[in-house]
Amino acid sequence: MNFLKKYKKYIILFCLLLLLSFFFPFSCDDFYWGSKSLSFSTIKEIYNDLFLNGRWLGNFIAIFISHNHLIKALVISIISTLLIYIIDKHEKISGLIFLLLILLMPVNKFTQVIIWGSGFSNYMISTFLFISVYYLVKKYYKKNNSKWYEKIGLFIVTLLNSLVVKNITVGTLMVLFVCNLIYFIKNKKVNINLIIMFIGSIIGAVMMFIHPSYLNLLFGTTINDRYIPQSSRSLIKTIKNNLFIQMFNLLINSNILLNGFTMFVFSYLYLKKKIKNIKVLISFYLLTILIIIGCLFKFNIYFMFVIDILYLINYFYLIYMACKFEKSIWEIILLMVSVILPLVFIQPIGSRLFFLPYVLQIILLFRILDYNNVVIKDYVWLKVIVAIIYILLLYMNIENYKCEIERDNYIKDNLDSKLIVIDDFKYSKYVWSGDIDSNYFGKYYDLYHGYDENIRYFVRGGMNND
């Protein structure tokens, strides 16, 4: 009974997420991973296939969850609940606002990270591990002594963290190196726990980057999905594209609800007289509104870049006014920089790579409020809003799940046809990327179900139709 009372809200959250995620349809690469088994031959195939990568943990989780809706739902619910539990344990947050900001983040980000099984296996898992590593570093930075099983646990967590997403692997290495260096400079000795975490991270990074798709970068012959351009001209073009078109848009411009919450936080601090410069605050309002309008109406990219830079200057200055040089505040910003910086040189980049920075931004805002002794309670009206959003998402995914079942049954009954016409998902925006009418995903759909690979599909109203 004590357990149920203590963890009541997390149990409720888990059950709600389990119900919702059970209806997430399989799509895109899910069919590829679902056609694999967890065997040595699969390990060999992943290593030899240049289209794949060194995301060993993410790949194996994708294989594990892509065979069954219930298994997928259980994994999604467990990891998502644990992520919220860990953050809630270390931060003074409003669980309802945090959940609302996740449920209402940009649709393409939500679809890629939460609904799409392959995306969840990489981007939610890496977010969960990175944030776990961060809190472990904070704990063991002050604790040089630890038991043997704690040391093993630290090693395993940091090792696994390096086997999912490249920029987070690199970012974690930078963070752990800096933490070890600062500790050594301050204390004239090493922290064995931090050293173990750094070693685990290094070994994981080596395991990731010895994959042929990365080794081929040295010779400029990679065909991996993401890569660093080899020539200086193409590298400059990539950096320019990422900075002017992609990064600020994915980090700031498209996150309309988060921008609104940021405005609320600084407004609340002004009313509490924690921020006293009304001119800077009004400037921040205007820039935020301009960013939202510019994103909706697709303003000139170079104009938006200037606005984004001015926004960041205002943003950081407001943080300084509210928190001065409080270490716990600025370390979150440095964490964001550590995982975003490697993306400047990589192409292509997408919304899902900015899920971790999105979560870190939410933590940052709540930490600013906590520093200024401001607590947002979970009011009844917040519960009502979250309940309405949840019901809407549940309804849309049930409709998509019903469509998935109907399509699968119709295809099964018409296997003699070489071209099978099926309907698009009713809420296709909540199903990630290419449907099975593309040759690539159609082939893996057939492989997944054991059908003839020569069968082709036409999706009425689908994104691949001319």
Salt bridges, closest charged atoms under 4 A:
GLU45 OE2 - LYS36 NZ 2.58
ASP88 OD2 - LYS9 NZ 2.77
GLU91 OE2 - ARG367 NH2 2.25
GLU150 OE2 - LYS143 NZ 3.27
ASP225 OD2 - ARG226 NH1 3.56
GLU331 OE2 - LYS138 NZ 2.80
GLU331 OE2 - ARG367 NH1 3.30
ASP370 OD1 - LYS92 NZ 3.74
GLU399 OE2 - LYS402 NZ 3.37
GLU399 OE1 - LYS426 NZ 3.80
GLU404 OE1 - HIS69 NE2 2.92
ASP423 OD1 - ARG460 NE 2.79
ASP435 OD1 - ARG407 NH2 2.84
ASP452 OD2 - LYS418 NZ 3.24
